[in-house]
Amino acid sequence: MSAEAAPRADAVRAAVGSVLDPELRRSLAELRMVADVAVDDRHADVTISLTIVGCPASDRIEREVRDAALTVADIDDVDVHLGVMTPTERAELTGRLRAGRPRGIPFTRESLTRVVAVTSGKGGVGKSTLTANLAVALAERGLAVGLVDADVHGFSIPALLGLVDEAGRTERPTRIDDLIVPPVAHGVKVVSIGMFLREGEEGAAVAWRGPMLHRTVQQFLTDVYFGDLDVLLMDMPPGTGDVAISVGQLLPHAEVLVVTTPQQAASDVAVRSALVARQTGQRVIGVVENMSAMTMPDGSRLDLFGEGGGRQVAAALSEGEESVELWASIPLSPALRTGGDRGVPVVSEDPEDPAAQAIAQVAARLHTVPRGLAGRSLPLSLG
């Protein structure tokens, strides 16, 4: 390469280095994926080292690298060559992504990430639908959001967020050695056991007991690369079983949002799930009542599941020193249901829907209510 071509090669390197890896959400320059750039007259050759063989984002990266190189003055033709990182380069990359921290759960008590477990006493109260929409609503407020589908036996988050295609295939994470890069849907980084089932077994039941469940949740928290998050939501299984206890052990500082329906049968058991969370040290921050009364076209109200359950749960959990409030009542909504069936959250598709507005209210409350500082070390110095 001639001396006069060197400045243009530097310009091409800078241009392609600014391209973002669609999975890791960092620039190719930061990830050290730009292996080589050569310029000959008005032609540029660019070599990119992908993280793994068969990288699912390779076509997009190749296209965006070529487009970026063509923005450089006097470059009319670009060849992009795709290679693969060496094992040493991948190990260095995963080390940088972990910011030099040893392998382990990054969401410690001192972490700036707010961890919120969304729980319920029984199934069928719309907890997962609420969690999926809440995650998207938080992302739309500009927050970096991760979502762990901890409901291993009854996972539904991938379908609710459109990560399952018409053939029933669930989008899979990308593995970089022992690092798992989660797919992103509607601005939310998502991981679920449904993403790890073998092809053709997506509809199979997961019949695991305590130790397997604990290891799965622990691996989600340890090996999945979420990057820097503002909020990590955990879609918990209903009840007070193994996963609830494991999450309490792994994330004792997590906050808990309790979901119930208006009927007493649901509200009574919802209280129990919150009490178990408290026994592990977690703090209950609020109650959300789902499937509350729906306003009909004639102005009448349809309270299919009764009324008052959310207030009862909040009152029962406020006994003693800790006060718990009812954050919102989410009305029955056909748009909320159909959006979940199609993998399109109602908060994005129909933000004026009453249910979407109520969920947005929960997101605003979560965004503005300060996180508890109990047990956290504060950066104070005496001078």
C-alpha positions in Angstrom: 0.0 0.0 0.0 1.4 3.4 -1.1 2.1 6.2 1.4 -0.6 8.3 -0.1 -3.1 5.4 0.3 -2.4 5.1 4.0 -4.5 8.0 5.2 -7.5 6.6 3.2 -6.9 3.2 4.8 -7.0 4.8 8.2 -10.3 6.5 7.2 -11.7 3.2 6.0 -10.6 1.5 9.3 -12.3 4.3 11.3 -15.5 4.0 9.3 -15.9 0.3 9.5 -14.7 0.3 13.1 -17.8 2.3 14.0 -20.2 -0.4 12.7 -22.0 -2.0 15.6 -22.0 -5.8 16.1 -25.8 -6.4 16.2 -25.5 -9.1 18.9 -22.9 -7.6 21.3 -24.1 -4.0 20.6 -20.5 -2.7 20.6 -18.5 -1.3 17.7 -16.2 -3.6 15.7 -13.3 -1.4 16.7 -14.0 -1.8 20.4 -14.4 -5.6 19.9 -11.2 -5.7 17.8 -12.9 -7.4 14.9 -11.3 -5.2 12.2 -8.4 -7.5 11.3 -7.0 -5.7 8.3 -7.7 -2.8 5.9 -5.8 -2.3 2.6 -6.5 0.4 -0.1 -5.3 0.3 -3.7 -6.3 3.2 -5.8 -10.1 3.5 -5.3 -10.5 -0.1 -4.0 -10.6 -1.2 -0.4 -10.1 -4.7 1.0 -11.5 -5.1 4.6 -11.0 -8.3 6.7 -13.3 -8.8 9.6 -12.7 -11.5 12.3 -16.1 -12.8 13.4 -16.5 -14.2 16.9 -17.6 -17.7 15.9 -17.9 -19.9 12.8 -21.4 -19.5 11.3 -22.0 -16.2 13.1 -25.8 -15.6 12.5 -25.1 -11.9 12.1 -22.4 -12.3 9.4 -24.5 -11.2 6.4 -25.6 -8.0 8.2 -22.0 -7.2 9.4 -20.7 -7.8 5.9 -23.3 -5.5 4.4 -22.9 -2.7 7.0 -19.1 -2.9 6.7 -19.2 -2.5 3.0 -21.7 0.4 3.2 -19.5 2.1 5.9 -16.3 1.8 3.8 -18.1 3.3 0.8 -18.7 6.5 2.7 -15.0 7.3 2.6 -14.0 9.8 -0.1 -12.4 8.3 -3.2 -13.4 4.7 -2.3 -15.7 3.3 -5.0 -15.3 -0.5 -4.6 -15.0 -2.6 -1.4 -14.3 -6.3 -0.9 -15.2 -7.6 2.6 -13.5 -10.8 3.7 -14.9 -12.6 6.8 -12.6 -14.7 9.0 -12.9 -16.1 12.5 -11.2 -15.1 15.7 -8.6 -17.4 17.1 -9.3 -19.1 20.5 -6.9 -16.6 22.1 -8.6 -13.7 20.6 -12.0 -15.0 21.7 -10.7 -15.5 25.2 -9.4 -11.9 25.3 -12.8 -10.7 24.0 -14.8 -12.5 26.6 -12.5 -11.2 29.3 -13.0 -7.6 28.0 -16.8 -8.1 27.9 -16.7 -9.3 31.5 -14.7 -6.1 32.3 -12.0 -8.2 33.9 -14.4 -9.6 36.5 -14.1 -13.3 37.3 -16.9 -15.5 36.1 -19.8 -15.2 38.4 -23.2 -13.4 38.8 -22.6 -9.7 38.0 -25.8 -8.6 39.6 -24.5 -8.3 43.1 -25.8 -6.1 45.9 -23.3 -3.4 44.9 -24.3 -3.6 41.2 -26.0 -0.6 39.7 -28.5 -2.9 37.9 -31.9 -3.0 39.5 -33.1 -6.6 39.8 -36.9 -7.0 39.9 -38.6 -10.5 40.3 -42.1 -10.5 39.0 -44.0 -13.2 40.9 -47.5 -14.5 41.6 -49.1 -17.1 43.8 -50.8 -19.1 41.1 -50.6 -19.5 37.3 -53.0 -18.0 34.9 -53.0 -14.4 36.3 -51.1 -13.0 33.3 -47.8 -12.5 35.0 -45.6 -13.4 32.0 -47.7 -11.1 29.7 -47.3 -8.3 32.2 -43.5 -8.9 32.5 -42.9 -9.0 28.8 -44.9 -5.7 28.3 -43.3 -4.1 31.3 -39.8 -4.9 29.9 -40.7 -3.3 26.6 -42.2 -0.3 28.3 -39.1 0.3 30.3 -36.9 -0.1 27.2 -39.1 2.5 25.5 -38.3 4.9 28.3 -34.6 4.6 27.3 -33.5 2.1 29.9 -31.2 -0.9 29.2 -33.4 -3.9 30.0 -32.7 -7.6 30.4 -35.3 -10.3 30.9 -34.7 -13.7 32.4 -37.5 -16.2 31.8 -37.1 -18.1 35.1 -40.4 -20.0 34.6 -38.5 -23.0 33.4 -41.5 -25.4 33.3 -44.0 -22.9 31.8 -41.7 -20.6 29.7 -43.6 -18.3 27.4 -41.5 -15.1 27.2 -40.0 -15.9 23.8 -43.4 -16.3 22.2 -44.8 -13.2 23.9 -41.9 -11.1 22.5 -42.0 -12.5 19.0 -38.9 -14.7 19.3 -40.7 -17.8 17.9 -41.4 -18.1 14.2 -44.4 -19.5 12.5 -42.8 -22.9 12.4 -42.4 -22.9 16.1 -38.7 -22.4 16.1 -37.3 -20.2 18.9 -34.5 -17.8 18.2 -31.3 -19.0 19.8 -28.6 -17.2 21.7 -25.0 -17.0 20.3 -22.3 -18.8 22.2 -18.8 -17.3 22.4 -16.9 -20.0 24.3 -18.5 -19.9 27.8 -20.3 -16.6 27.1 -24.0 -16.6 26.0 -25.2 -13.6 24.0 -29.0 -13.3 24.3 -31.3 -12.4 21.4 -32.9 -8.9 21.5 -36.6 -8.3 21.0 -38.2 -4.9 21.1 -35.0 -3.5 22.7 -35.0 -6.1 25.5 -32.2 -8.7 25.9 -34.0 -12.0 26.6 -33.0 -15.5 27.8 -35.2 -18.5 28.3 -34.9 -22.3 28.6 -37.0 -22.5 25.4 -34.0 -21.1 23.5 -31.8 -24.1 24.5 -34.1 -27.0 23.6 -33.0 -29.1 20.6 -34.6 -28.3 17.3 -37.9 -30.2 17.0 -38.3 -30.3 20.8 -39.6 -26.7 21.2 -43.0 -28.0 22.3 -41.6 -30.6 24.7 -42.1 -30.5 28.4 -39.2 -29.6 30.7 -39.4 -32.2 33.5 -36.6 -31.1 35.8 -36.4 -31.1 39.6 -34.6 -28.9 42.1 -30.9 -29.2 41.3 -31.4 -28.9 37.6 -33.6 -25.9 38.0 -31.1 -24.2 40.3 -28.2 -24.8 37.9 -30.3 -23.4 35.0 -31.1 -20.2 36.8 -27.6 -19.8 38.0 -26.2 -20.3 34.4 -28.6 -17.7 33.1 -27.3 -15.2 35.6 -23.6 -16.2 35.3 -23.0 -17.0 31.6 -25.4 -14.8 29.7 -23.8 -11.5 28.6 -26.4 -8.8 29.2 -23.8 -6.0 29.3 -24.6 -2.9 31.4 -28.2 -3.0 32.4 -30.4 -0.5 34.2 -33.0 -3.1 35.0 -33.1 -6.9 35.0 -36.6 -8.4 35.2 -37.1 -12.0 36.3 -40.3 -13.7 35.1 -40.7 -16.1 38.1 -42.7 -19.3 38.0 -45.9 -19.1 40.1 -45.9 -20.2 43.7 -43.1 -20.9 46.2 -41.2 -23.7 44.7 -37.6 -24.5 43.9 -36.9 -21.6 41.5 -38.3 -19.0 43.9 -36.0 -20.4 46.6 -33.0 -20.5 44.2 -33.5 -16.9 43.1 -33.8 -15.9 46.7 -30.4 -17.5 47.4 -28.7 -16.1 44.3 -30.3 -12.7 44.4 -31.3 -11.9 48.0 -31.2 -8.2 47.2 -33.8 -8.4 44.4 -37.0 -6.4 44.6 -40.3 -8.2 44.1 -43.4 -7.1 42.2 -46.4 -9.2 43.0 -49.1 -9.9 40.4 -52.6 -11.0 41.3 -56.1 -10.9 39.8 -59.0 -9.3 41.6 -60.5 -12.5 42.9 -59.8 -13.6 46.4 -58.6 -17.1 45.5 -55.7 -15.5 43.6 -54.9 -12.8 46.1 -54.6 -15.2 49.0 -51.9 -17.2 47.4 -50.2 -14.2 46.0 -49.5 -13.1 49.5 -47.7 -16.4 50.2 -45.3 -16.0 47.3 -44.4 -12.5 48.6 -43.8 -13.8 52.1 -41.4 -16.5 50.9 -39.5 -13.8 49.0 -39.2 -11.7 52.1 -37.8 -14.7 54.0 -34.9 -14.8 51.6 -34.2 -11.0 52.2 -35.9 -9.7 49.1 -38.1 -6.6 49.3 -41.6 -6.4 48.0 -42.0 -3.0 46.3 -45.5 -3.2 44.9 -48.6 -5.1 43.8 -50.1 -5.1 40.3 -53.7 -6.2 39.8 -54.3 -7.8 36.4 -57.5 -8.7 34.7 -59.4 -6.0 36.6 -62.7 -4.5 35.4 -63.1 -3.6 31.7 -65.0 -0.6 30.5 -67.6 -1.7 27.9 -68.6 0.4 24.8 -71.8 1.5 26.6 -69.8 2.8 29.6 -70.7 -0.1 31.9 -67.9 -2.1 33.7 -67.3 -5.8 33.4 -65.7 -7.2 36.5 -65.3 -10.8 35.3 -63.0 -11.7 38.2 -64.5 -9.6 40.9 -62.7 -6.7 42.5 -60.4 -5.7 45.4 -57.8 -8.5 45.2 -54.9 -6.1 44.5 -55.8 -3.9 47.5 -56.2 -6.9 49.7 -52.7 -8.2 48.8 -51.1 -4.7 49.3 -52.8 -4.4 52.7 -51.8 -7.9 53.8 -48.2 -7.2 52.9 -48.2 -3.8 54.6 -48.6 -5.3 58.1 -45.6 -4.3 60.2 -42.9 -1.7 59.2 -42.9 -2.3 55.4 -45.6 -0.5 53.4 -46.6 -2.0 50.1 -48.9 -0.1 47.6 -51.1 -1.2 44.7 -49.2 0.2 41.8 -51.8 -0.3 39.1 -54.9 -2.2 38.0 -54.7 -3.5 34.5 -58.1 -4.0 32.9 -59.1 -7.0 30.8 -58.0 -6.2 27.2 -58.5 -8.0 23.9 -55.5 -6.1 22.5 -53.2 -7.3 25.3 -54.2 -10.9 24.6 -54.0 -10.8 20.8 -50.7 -8.9 21.0 -49.3 -11.7 23.2 -50.5 -14.3 20.8 -48.7 -12.6 17.9 -45.6 -11.7 19.8 -46.2 -7.9 19.5 -46.5 -6.2 23.0 -49.5 -4.0 23.3 -47.4 -1.2 24.8 -45.7 -0.8 21.5 -48.5 -1.6 19.1 -51.4 0.1 20.8 -50.1 2.4 23.5 -53.5 4.1 23.9 -55.1 0.8 24.9 -56.2 1.0 28.6 -54.1 -2.0 29.5 -51.0 -0.5 27.8 -51.5 2.7 29.7 -51.8 0.9 33.0 -48.6 -1.1 32.2 -46.8 2.2 31.3 -47.9 3.5 34.7 -46.1 0.5 36.3 -43.0 1.2 34.2 -43.0 4.9 35.2 -43.5 3.9 38.9 -40.6 1.4 38.7 -38.4 4.0 36.9 -39.0 6.7 39.5 -39.3 4.9 42.8 -35.7 4.8 44.3 -34.0 1.5 44.8 -33.4 0.5 48.4 -29.9 1.1 49.6 -30.0 -1.3 52.6 -26.8 -3.5 52.6 -25.1 -1.6 49.8 -21.6 -0.2 50.3 -21.6 3.5 49.4 -18.6 5.4 47.9 -18.2 7.7 50.9 -14.9 9.1 52.1 -13.9 11.2 55.0 -11.7 14.1 54.2 
